[in-house]
Amino acid sequence: MPAACATESEIAAALDCSVRYALETMCFAEAVPAPSAVEHVKYVTVAFRAGFAGTLEIAATPAAAQRLASALLGLQPGEAPGEAYVDDTLCELATTICGRFLSSLDASACLRLEQARLETKSSAAPPDLQLGFQVERGEMTVSLRFD
C-alpha cells in the first residue's frame, strides 16, 4: 500500500468512486458492490506511476462487458457489439478509472499511464485491493497491485 499517500480505506473509497463515476458517465450503468466470486473472461490491465506505482486490473464477465460496450456505443437493444468494440470499451474504462483514481488521491501528481492491455488471464500476484461490482446483469472486479 502506498502509505505515504492515503490510508487503505481512503484508497478503497477513491477506487469505488472512480469505478462508479466512469461507469455512470461513460456507460450509463450503475455499479452495485458485490463479492467477487465469479471467474471472469475479459481482463484488462493499466500500469501506472504517480506518487506510487502499480497496476489496475479490470475483470468482467461477458454479459457485463457486452452490455457496457453497447451502452458506450449507443447501440439499440438487441444490437450486439463486435468483440473488438467490447475489448476497446474495457480498455477505455480501465484507463478512465485509473486516471480518475490517481487524480483523486493526488490532483497535483504527474500521472503516467501505460496503454491499457487486454490479458488472457488475471495476474498471478494477489491484489493489494480488490472491489467487486454487479454491473448490467454481469459482474466486474477492479483490482490494484502496488509495486
C-alpha positions in Angstrom: 0.0 0.0 0.0 1.2 3.5 -0.7 1.1 4.5 2.9 2.6 8.0 2.2 -0.4 8.9 0.1 -3.5 7.7 1.9 -4.9 5.1 4.2 -6.3 1.8 2.9 -9.8 2.9 3.5 -9.2 6.2 1.6 -7.7 4.3 -1.3 -10.7 1.9 -1.4 -13.2 4.8 -1.3 -11.3 6.6 -4.1 -11.3 3.5 -6.2 -15.0 2.8 -5.6 -15.9 6.4 -6.5 -13.8 6.2 -9.6 -15.4 3.0 -10.8 -18.9 4.3 -10.2 -18.2 7.6 -11.9 -16.7 6.0 -15.0 -19.5 3.5 -15.4 -22.2 6.1 -14.8 -20.8 8.8 -17.1 -19.5 6.6 -19.9 -21.9 3.7 -20.0 -25.0 5.0 -18.1 -24.5 2.0 -15.8 -25.0 1.6 -12.1 -22.3 -0.4 -10.2 -23.6 -2.1 -7.1 -21.0 -3.5 -4.7 -20.9 -7.3 -4.7 -18.5 -10.0 -3.7 -16.1 -11.1 -6.4 -16.5 -14.9 -6.6 -17.1 -15.5 -10.3 -14.5 -16.5 -12.9 -14.1 -13.6 -15.4 -13.3 -13.9 -19.0 -12.1 -10.5 -20.0 -9.1 -9.0 -18.3 -7.6 -5.5 -18.9 -4.6 -4.0 -17.1 -3.2 -0.5 -16.9 0.2 0.1 -15.4 0.6 3.5 -13.7 3.1 5.7 -11.9 2.1 8.7 -9.9 3.3 9.3 -6.3 3.4 5.5 -6.3 3.4 2.8 -9.0 1.3 -0.3 -9.7 -1.3 -1.9 -11.9 -5.0 -1.6 -12.1 -6.9 -4.6 -13.5 -10.5 -4.9 -14.6 -12.0 -8.3 -14.9 -15.5 -8.6 -16.4 -18.0 -11.3 -17.2 -19.0 -11.5 -20.9 -22.5 -10.2 -20.0 -21.2 -7.1 -18.3 -18.6 -6.4 -21.0 -21.1 -6.6 -23.8 -23.7 -4.5 -22.1 -21.2 -1.8 -21.2 -19.9 -1.7 -24.7 -23.4 -1.5 -26.1 -24.2 1.4 -23.8 -21.0 3.3 -24.6 -21.5 2.9 -28.3 -25.2 3.9 -28.1 -26.4 0.6 -29.7 -30.1 -0.2 -29.8 -31.4 -3.0 -27.6 -30.7 -6.3 -29.4 -27.7 -5.0 -31.3 -24.6 -6.8 -30.2 -21.2 -5.0 -30.4 -18.3 -6.8 -32.1 -15.6 -8.4 -30.0 -13.1 -5.6 -30.8 -15.6 -3.0 -29.6 -16.1 -4.9 -26.3 -12.3 -5.1 -25.8 -11.8 -1.4 -26.7 -14.6 -0.4 -24.2 -13.0 -2.3 -21.4 -9.6 -0.7 -22.2 -11.1 2.7 -22.2 -12.9 2.1 -18.9 -9.7 0.8 -17.3 -7.8 3.9 -18.4 -10.5 6.3 -17.3 -10.9 4.6 -13.9 -7.2 4.5 -13.3 -6.7 8.2 -14.2 -9.6 9.4 -12.1 -8.5 7.2 -9.2 -4.9 8.5 -9.2 -6.1 12.1 -9.6 -8.5 11.8 -6.7 -5.6 10.7 -4.4 -3.2 13.5 -5.5 -4.5 16.1 -8.0 -1.1 17.7 -8.3 0.9 14.4 -9.1 2.3 13.8 -12.5 0.5 10.8 -13.8 1.9 8.2 -16.2 -0.4 5.6 -17.5 0.7 2.9 -19.9 -1.7 1.9 -22.7 -4.4 -0.5 -21.4 -3.7 -4.1 -22.4 -6.1 -7.0 -22.9 -4.9 -10.0 -21.0 -5.8 -13.7 -21.3 -5.8 -14.2 -17.5 -5.6 -12.4 -14.2 -2.2 -11.7 -12.7 -0.8 -14.4 -10.6 0.1 -11.9 -7.9 -2.6 -11.4 -5.2 -4.2 -7.9 -5.3 -3.5 -5.4 -2.6 -7.0 -4.1 -3.0 -10.0 -5.7 -4.9 -13.6 -4.4 -5.3 -16.4 -6.4 -6.8 -19.5 -4.9 -8.6 -22.7 -6.2 -10.1 -23.0 -4.3 -13.4 -25.6 -4.6 -16.1 -26.6 -8.2 -15.2 -23.0 -9.2 -15.1 -20.1 -8.8 -12.8 -16.9 -6.8 -12.8 -13.9 -6.8 -10.4 -11.4 -4.0 -10.1 -8.0 -4.8 -8.5 -5.0 -2.8 -7.6 -1.5 -4.2 -7.2 1.2 -1.8 -5.9 4.9 -2.1 -6.9 
